[in-house]
Amino acid sequence: MPELKFSKSVDTDHEVKLESTLVSAAWSSGRAVAGTKAKFEIRTCFVGEGAPIEVKGKTENGKKLGKVSDVIRGNVFVGELEVPDDAEEGDMAFFEFKLSKNGISGESEHIPVAPAVKITSIKWGAKEARRGDIVTLSAEVTNIPDQAEVKLVIYEHDQDGAHDRITELPAICAKGKIETKWEYEYHEDTDEVPSDEEMKRYGRKYNPPEYFFTILYEDTEYARNVKSGLLLFKDSVEIELTSPSGEPIANEDYTLILPDGTTRKGKLDKDGHAVEHGVPPGKYRVEFPNL
């Protein structure tokens, strides 16, 4: 902070010139992983709101990490630079920056380039799941250290690409493999499940939810383009009819009214039991028209 000197009386306007200064310029991580975006942060004092800034990334061996031109807000600028896939392990990455209107320029610390992380054999342990099912998520990885902590991020797949993030599961990388289990539970608000009439209005029919997962390691998400395949949610309804004394009532007709407004009709078996598969999630009602 510059020293302030006052040469006028306290009831007189004073004009003080504040000098623009650099506070810090640093990478957000201790290494630059090939094939990912490396984040950085530049902090300043008194450069003025909207001061232009230019950042260029490179490596000691001459690889370019791209260029960012923008403005500073609140004396802080946060950005990221692309580390090319062919960046070599052992090379060192750094960035140069310049605030031309403020006379500030400099260079960041140099951090090592790490080899690209590769994810293979990423898959679900099943193709379908129902409420309460335990599903295995697994993947094989290269260039993630043994015992490193990762997260498996589960999304509900959306045809328009606006995938909904459902949950994150912590896991440990062990000998190049990642594996964890998830107890499936429908996460959406069942009140938002479209009715059959609403679907018909747009010429469509109900499609059960589908899920995929990614690997999150050191702020980078891998396999975002649905490489895990899709896990299909299949809800089901079990119907059981008994007398007041607990005896099963066999071969009775039933009508099942589903959350989307559609109905299904059937007949109970000799044990007073029936199962309807592939139904939309939510509240349903069963009627026995002959009782």
Summary of the structure (lengths in Angstrom):
residues: 291
radius of gyration: 29.9
end to end distance: 86.0
largest distance: 102.1
contacts: 808
relative contact order: 0.12
helix: 3%
strand: 50%
